[in-house]
């Protein structure tokens, strides 16, 4: 975990454009946004991916899910938003620290469906 990009961001070793943080979660802007708003919602606890969740992670993941609509509203995503969790290399995961992508456009432009 010493070389985990998100752990380094969480510890303040690498700068980020934070939009929210508390004792469990950090949220920052993606450096390569795919929409007007593209945030990464990251738990402070290092969990590799969905396949690595434990029963004791249930409250943390629930907290992250409940945070998503609040963040979307604060970012002006009145027309809706998309959330994505990539799992494993075959699922497109590039940073092996679980995170949720929150994407949306502040304009009336819709996100393309995948």
Helices and strands as residue ranges (DSSP letters): H 5-10, E 18-21, E 25-29, E 37-43, G 50-52, G 55-57, H 58-74, E 82-84, G 89-91, E 99-104
